[in-house]
Amino acid sequence: MVKSRSPRQFFLWALLALPGAVVLYRYSTDAIGYGEALHQSGDWSVRLLILALAVTPLRLAFPRAAWAMWLLRRRRDIGVATFAYAILHLVIYLARKAEAAMLIVREAADPGMAAGWIAFVLLAALAVTSNDASVRRLGRAWKGLHRLVYPAAVLTLAHWLLTAFELREGLIHAAVLVAVETVRVVLQRGGATARAG
């Protein structure tokens, strides 16, 4: 039986799609160039990935907050949107190099580009299994599979830092990710200690 989508879910998806629509519109009208479109699509993928990873620490920090529970329920949507922006980033990259297949292969051997390709494959595996049917089919293995989000995040930021012309923005996002994961680990350990006590 197909679940009906609530107006809130449609609003969330419209909100998540809006930055991509703006990037595509501005790129198609030459308001921004190739480099900016590539950068902005990648930026949004990273931001949403960090948001998806921030859901657990936010839920642990605010266990009674309705908005934290809402975010927890929408985490898979945010994760799929992360992959959608990764696809947009890839499409913009490939469209510019469509007639240069060997160049793409050579660039893929570069550590920064290799990190990006591996991260994309990991995010694809997570996106494809971000549905109730996969949760039921994979059982306990689903949770283990979705822990691949952590190496995917590290590789995504490695791709950014190793291919960027200007490192500051990438370093800021990396620092935010480290802070998010540090808070998660501290809160999870604190909760485990409290339960053990």
Helices and strands as residue ranges (DSSP letters): H 7-28, H 34-61, H 66-73, H 75-96, H 101-108, H 111-128, H 132-138, H 140-146, H 149-163, H 168-196
